[in-house]
Amino acid sequence: MHLYRGAQSYQRPPKQSKIASQRQYRVKEGDGFQELKDVIRSVTGETPQTRRETLKKAAQLLQDLSREHGAISRHEPLPPLEYSSASPYEADQLVGDRIS
């Protein structure tokens, strides 16, 4: 078989120490939590103080979003768009007349 043809010439990159790998993982994990906290702050105005609070709030927001999506998807589908040669202002007026 030809699967192992170049096996002798392949060199693995130097193995990173376990401590360095764990440190890198913790840094990435911390960056991820900070990003999640920033998103929660921008959406709700609240700043979770602990990782547990961050995860709970993120889960709550996802559940709320899922409920909203379900409520929206149960509504009637939107009518197809009508294309016209009217100006954008006239088109807005036509849409406004239909809604009122």
C-alpha positions in Angstrom: 0.0 0.0 0.0 1.0 3.6 -0.6 -0.5 5.0 2.6 2.7 5.0 4.6 5.1 5.8 1.8 6.3 9.1 3.2 5.9 8.1 6.9 9.7 8.1 7.5 10.1 11.6 6.2 7.1 13.1 8.1 8.2 15.1 11.2 5.7 16.0 13.8 5.9 19.6 15.2 7.5 19.7 18.6 4.9 18.6 21.2 3.7 21.5 23.3 3.9 20.9 27.0 0.7 20.0 28.9 1.0 23.1 31.0 1.4 25.4 28.0 -1.6 23.7 26.3 -3.7 24.1 29.3 -2.7 27.8 29.7 -3.5 28.4 26.0 -6.9 26.7 26.5 -7.7 28.8 29.6 -6.8 32.0 27.7 -9.1 31.1 24.8 -11.9 30.1 27.2 -11.5 33.4 29.0 -11.7 35.3 25.7 -14.8 33.4 24.8 -16.5 34.2 28.1 -15.5 37.9 27.8 -17.0 38.0 24.3 -20.2 36.4 25.6 -20.4 38.9 28.5 -20.0 41.8 26.0 -22.8 40.5 23.8 -25.1 40.0 26.9 -24.3 43.6 28.0 -25.0 45.0 24.5 -28.4 43.1 24.3 -29.7 43.5 27.8 -27.6 46.3 29.4 -26.7 43.8 32.2 -23.2 42.6 33.0 -23.0 39.1 34.5 -20.3 38.9 37.2 -19.5 35.2 37.1 -19.1 32.6 34.5 -22.1 30.8 35.9 -24.2 33.9 35.6 -22.9 34.5 32.1 -23.9 31.0 31.0 -27.3 31.2 32.7 -28.1 34.5 31.1 -26.9 33.3 27.6 -29.1 30.2 27.9 -32.1 32.4 29.0 -31.6 34.7 26.0 -31.4 31.8 23.6 -34.6 30.3 25.0 -36.3 33.7 24.7 -35.1 34.0 21.1 -36.3 30.5 20.3 -39.8 31.4 21.7 -39.9 34.6 19.7 -38.9 32.7 16.5 -41.6 30.2 17.2 -44.2 32.9 17.7 -43.1 34.7 14.5 -43.1 31.5 12.4 -46.7 30.7 13.4 -47.9 33.9 11.9 -49.2 34.0 8.3 -46.5 34.2 5.7 -45.7 37.6 4.3 -47.3 38.5 1.0 -45.0 38.4 -2.0 -43.2 41.6 -2.8 -44.7 43.7 -5.5 -42.3 45.5 -7.8 -43.2 48.8 -9.2 -41.6 51.7 -11.0 -42.7 54.1 -8.2 -40.1 56.1 -6.3 -39.0 54.8 -2.9 -41.1 57.5 -1.2 -44.2 56.6 -3.2 -43.6 52.9 -2.5 -43.4 53.7 1.3 -46.7 55.6 1.0 -48.4 52.7 -0.7 -47.2 50.3 2.0 -48.2 52.7 4.7 -51.7 52.9 3.2 -52.1 49.1 3.2 -51.0 48.8 6.8 -53.3 51.5 8.1 
